[in-house]
Amino acid sequence: MRSEIQLKLTPIGKRCYIDSVWLFQ
């Protein structure tokens, strides 16, 4: 969970996080 929070803090990480959510959905 901490890794997800750290990714959200960065613009690029946020983009990857959103893409990951889309892939899971």
C-alpha positions as CSV (number, residue, x, y, z in Angstrom):
1,M,0.0,0.0,0.0
2,R,2.9,2.4,0.8
3,S,4.2,1.9,-2.8
4,E,0.8,2.9,-4.2
5,I,0.8,6.1,-2.1
6,Q,4.3,7.0,-3.2
7,L,3.3,6.5,-6.8
8,K,0.3,8.8,-6.4
9,L,2.7,11.5,-5.1
10,T,4.5,11.5,-8.5
11,P,2.9,12.7,-11.8
12,I,4.4,9.8,-13.7
13,G,3.5,7.3,-11.0
14,K,0.0,8.7,-10.8
15,R,-0.3,8.1,-14.6
16,C,0.9,4.5,-14.2
17,Y,-1.4,4.0,-11.2
18,I,-4.4,5.1,-13.3
19,D,-3.4,2.9,-16.2
20,S,-3.1,-0.1,-13.7
21,V,-6.6,0.6,-12.4
22,W,-7.9,0.7,-15.9
23,L,-6.2,-2.6,-16.7
24,F,-7.7,-4.3,-13.6
25,Q,-11.2,-3.0,-14.5
